[in-house]
Amino acid sequence: MPKKVDRTARRDEIVRTYLKIAARDGMEAATTRALAAELGVAVGSLWHYFSGFDEVLSSAFRMIFDRTNARIGHLVEGLDGLAALRAMLEEVLPIGSVPRDEAYVVVSFWGRVAANPSVGSLQVAVERQWRWQMSGFLREAVDAEELHPDAPVEDIADALLYLVTASQFERVLGTPLGQGVRLWQILRHHLAPWMTERAAQQWQPPSSGAGDSEEADASGAPEA
């Protein structure tokens, strides 16, 4: 009797393997042939679980989103206001080793939108949730007198979300604007006009942002 396969578990294994190849060997190496070889199966067997490569990439994007949210939830536990916002931004900006690797998959996902506009709906869901979280932390910062009472919370949240999105491209392109130090400078520029004096004195870049190398990743591949 044929062994019953857990379809959900198998799909997750395929997506995790795709992300492993992308991080280890670079996005260009993460082909369907390489994916099948890593799994020890024929290429055609992949399509028993996915309708095509776009679905693999969409699933990888969703897995990254879920992983990022889990990391955010852990980091912001017990925090509020600007401390919580900073912890969240440290995970969604491509400055740590994991977010940097994930940026390559995210940008590749966005690159498929022109050929398949429906994949953009996942990005809409991501932005909606992150904007809601950012707005909440900013309102807490106003209540805690870390930001001035007239701070335009929703506008600031929009600017931060735009920075998060644009920074993924800058990181993948290897430009100076994609480096951690520059990203935190831009971030502070957006927040500084609305910070109270006490909050401005306390705001310091996280260690990963302050120590991020200015060396551009010219290879265009995620770090292993």
PyMOL commands that set and color helices and strands:
alter all, ss='L'
color gray80, all
select helices_A, chain A and resi 7-25+27-29+32-39+43-46+53-76+81-92+97-111+117-143+153-173+176-178+180-194+197-202+207-210
alter helices_A, ss='H'
color red, helices_A
deselect
rebuild
show_as cartoon
